Amino acid sequence: MDHSEDQTSNLDGLQNRSFMGRFTTATGYVALGLLALTLLIGPANLLLRKRNPVSNYLRRDVGAWTAIVSVVHVIAGFFVHGPPASFGERILSYFFAPDGRPLTNTFGWGNWTGLAATVIVVGLLAISSDFALRKLKAGPWKWLQRLNYALFALVIAHAIFYGALLRVTSPSTLLLGLSVIAVFIGQAVGVWLWRRRHSRTAARLA
Ligand code: HEM
């Protein structure tokens, strides 16, 4: 291969990498937006005075899409960084230093939080069926579904470790801030409405 051909293939590589980087960031934010939506459906039902059952089909569908887009994001994410080595070695380099110690720099923490988030989102997808709800019973099932809050916190930490706060004026970071604010307000309103309604019911029964 002559020198100019070599340069062209390097340039192709760089362009590919930045495409994968952009695709990874885009799918990451779509997954985050869907996740925020799953946390806003409960409070919205309370506000609209609809019944808010333990399980809800809209929330289940949005949750399933959150998991699907997250998995696409994770697979794409493993093509963005790492040495030009086999896929297995490349994945290991996201979590471990060459001497075998766990990576604890911002890149390492970004990936450990991403991994924990992936385990939770896939686990929640696995138990989001009527069959799982019947098997686990409503109490424990609901308790496990609350891992969704931990998932949200892990994804925010993951995005921050990946530098979301270093580009505060970017639309993606704006989306990050907006989803955190929306989820906090939604949850606060949800808790307030739930308490108010339950104290009224208790007063009526007394
Ligand atoms: C082991 C699991 C994961 C890996 C390896 C991973 C990998 C990555 C990578 C490489 C980037 C940065 C892309 C770039 O450099 O341009 C990124 C960003 C991001 N990821 Fe993940 N990810 C994982 C899990 C998740 C999950 C489960 C979610 C959401 C449900 C998520 C949401 C995001 C978001 C929102 C960003 C954008 C952060 C920014 O502003 O740069 N990630 N991820």
Boltz pocket constraint, residues with backbone or C-beta under 6 A from the ligand:
constraints:
  - pocket:
      binder: B
      contacts: [[A, 20], [A, 21], [A, 22], [A, 24], [A, 25], [A, 27], [A, 28], [A, 29], [A, 31], [A, 32], [A, 35], [A, 66], [A, 70], [A, 73], [A, 74], [A, 77], [A, 78], [A, 80], [A, 81], [A, 94], [A, 110], [A, 111], [A, 113], [A, 114], [A, 115], [A, 116], [A, 117], [A, 118], [A, 121], [A, 155], [A, 158], [A, 159], [A, 160], [A, 162], [A, 163], [A, 164], [A, 172], [A, 173]]
      max_distance: 6.0
